Amino acid sequence: LGARADLARRLDRVARGVDPRVVQVRVVYRDHAQEVWVAPSDGPPVRDLRTGFYLGVLVVARDERGAQTGYEAVAASRGWEQFDEESPEEAALAAARRAVRLLEAPRAPGGRMPVVIAGEAGGTMIHEAVGHGLEADLVLQGHSVYAGRLGERVASDRITVVDDPTLPGRRGSYRFDDEGTPARRAVLIEQGVLRGFLHSRSTARRMGAAPTGHGRRESFAHRPIPRMANTFIAPGPDEPGEILRDTPSGLYVTRMGGGQVDTVSGDFVFEVAEGFRIENGWVGEPVRGATLVGNGPRVLLAIDRVGSDLGFSVGTCGKDGQGVPVADAQPTLRIPEMVVGGEAE
């Protein structure tokens, strides 16, 4: 307990040291060690030891123009050895710098324009705008834009979407799902073609498919349902800096915020937590208040550049009153034209 409190105090000092306009720092930390036993009716009991932690840093900066916030998180399904790869101090610095930068940022321009989403932005859009529609229970209920489209082209041939709960150390990783099915890598969209859905045992049986090891639940008090684990767009051939250099103008997104998605139509609206103008192929001034408006399948079909990088974000995914730990990721992506909510120019 003492080490955790020391970590929180240290991150508070780091964030406040960025700028005197930092007026509030909140550090959230939680960890767990959970032994899970599952006794399926058609096989022997299985045991999974699940450990992990979540560290989030929220920073508020204020001046005469108002207040802005920055947030950064580090999480994994292992212990503090994750800090060898992701420094908690860097998370505090990033959150504080983002809040301060937004104080001085003008409002984002609005209209149709090219959008480049950096790998470091994480996979929030793929998780929300695409991933939920690939969960088989929503497909069976007719609540997914992907229902009845197996084998069809639903994305650019540059796009492969995978969910892999076997990735070492990632927040959404596990050995067995909550029905005792071994975790495995599931290819959902392969070079633009819809190949499958995320299944529990129940949905797999109803659709004549094999379980994918994605029957998850928050606790023993909840029923297992198809859920994402570690969902990502696979890296592509393009160097991220080259994607920017080949884009004369537009919006460069480095951090996604919250949003809303209609899984039936695929329509979405997402806030941009941090974005910059693209000016002559370079990262220009920061902007605030941008939103991305679009449709998941249409955006996937429009993507014309896919970076060789891969950036993860972490969170807790809510569905049917249950929360489960997840991670999502994407490489740097370019959408040649997208509706950006902001100020008209």
BELKA-V345759 format. One record per run of one state. SS is the DSSP state (a for helix, b for strand, c for the rest). FROM is the first residue (numbers start at 1). LEN is the number of residues. If there is no record, write none. Layout:
[[SS;FROM;LEN] [SS;FROM;LEN]]
This chain:
[[c;1;1] [a;2;15] [c;17;5] [b;22;17] [c;39;7] [b;46;18] [c;64;2] [b;66;11] [c;77;3] [a;80;5] [c;85;3] [a;88;17] [c;105;1] [b;106;2] [c;108;1] [b;109;1] [c;110;1] [b;111;7] [c;118;1] [a;119;3] [c;122;2] [a;124;11] [b;135;1] [a;136;5] [c;141;12] [b;153;1] [c;154;7] [b;161;4] [c;165;11] [b;176;1] [c;177;5] [b;182;1] [c;183;2] [b;185;6] [c;191;2] [b;193;2] [c;195;3] [b;198;1] [c;199;2] [a;201;7] [c;208;7] [b;215;2] [c;217;8] [b;225;2] [c;227;3] [b;230;4] [c;234;4] [b;238;1] [c;239;1] [a;240;6] [c;246;3] [b;249;13] [c;262;5] [b;267;13] [c;280;2] [b;282;7] [c;289;2] [b;291;5] [a;296;7] [b;303;5] [c;308;3] [b;311;9] [c;320;2] [b;322;9] [c;331;2] [b;333;9] [c;342;1] [b;343;1] [c;344;2]]
